[in-house]
Amino acid sequence: MKNKFILQVAESRALTGLGVLLLPAAPPVMLASLALHTSLPVRLVQPDKQEISATASVEEIARAGEPAIRALLLTQEGAAAVPVGTEVWLTE
C-alpha cells in the first residue's frame, strides 16, 4: 500500500478539539475497506506542489438525505485547513 492515492480534497473543515476533516471530491474507494478510526500516515500534496506529512484517521460522515461517505480527519496537533484540490497519499 505504499504511496497509494487516497483522495482529492473537495472541502476541509476545522473541528474544534478534533482536527481538520477532509471531505473527498469523489468517493474514496480505498477507504471503504478500512475500519473506521484507522490511523494512517499520509502525505498531502497541495495544488502549489507543497508537500506536508500528516496523520489522518478514517471517518464516516452522514448528512440528512444522503448516503454516508468516508473521509479523513487530520489528527495531529496544529493541523490547519487544507486547500481544495490537495491530493492525499498513503505513505506506509
N, C-alpha and C positions, 0 to 999 in steps of 0.2 A: 504494500500500500504506500510505498514511498513516493513523495511528490505527486500525489493524485489530486486532480481538480475536484473541489467540493461544490463551490457555488460562486455566483457573481452577486454582489450586494445590490439590492434594489432600494433598500432603506435601512438606516441604522437608528436605533433609539436608545438613549441612556436610561437605564433603570436604576434609580437611586438605591445604593447599597447592594446592588446585584452585579452590575457591569453594563456592557453595551450589547444589545440584541441586534443581530444581523439577519435581516429578512431577505430571502433569495429572490432573484429575478425570475427564476424558473424552479419547479420542484426539484430539490436536490436528491436525486436517486440514491446516491451513495449513503446519505444519512438514514434512509429508510431501513437499512439492515443493521443499524447500530442501536444499542439500548439507550433509552433516554438518560440524560445526565452523564453520558460517557465523556471523559475528558480527552481532548485531542490537542497535540502540538500542531499549530498552523502557521502559515506564512501568508501575510496579507500583501498583495501587490496592488498598490493604488494606481489610478489612471495615469499619474505622472511618473510611474515606474518605481516610486519609493517602496521599499520592502520593509516590513515590520514582522518580527516573530512574536507570537502570542499563544495563549492557551484559551481554548474555547470548549464549551460543553454543548452537547446535543440537547435541544429543547423542542417542544411541540407547542405550536400556537393555534388556538381555535378562536375564530371570530364568528359571531352570530350569522347564521345562514350560509356559511362557507365551510368547506371541508378543512380539517386540521392539516397544518403543514409543518414540516421540520425546519428548524432554524438553528443558528449558533448564538451562544452567549459568550462574549469575551469576558473572562472572569478575573484576569489579573488586575491588581491594584493600579489605578491611574489610567485605565482604558478610556480612550477618547472616541468620539464619534468617527465613523469610517465613511469616506466619500462614496457616493453612488458610483457603481461601476468597478469597485475594488474586487479583485479576484481573491478567493480564499483557497489555499492549497494545503493538503495534509503533508506534514514533513516528517513523519515517523521514519 
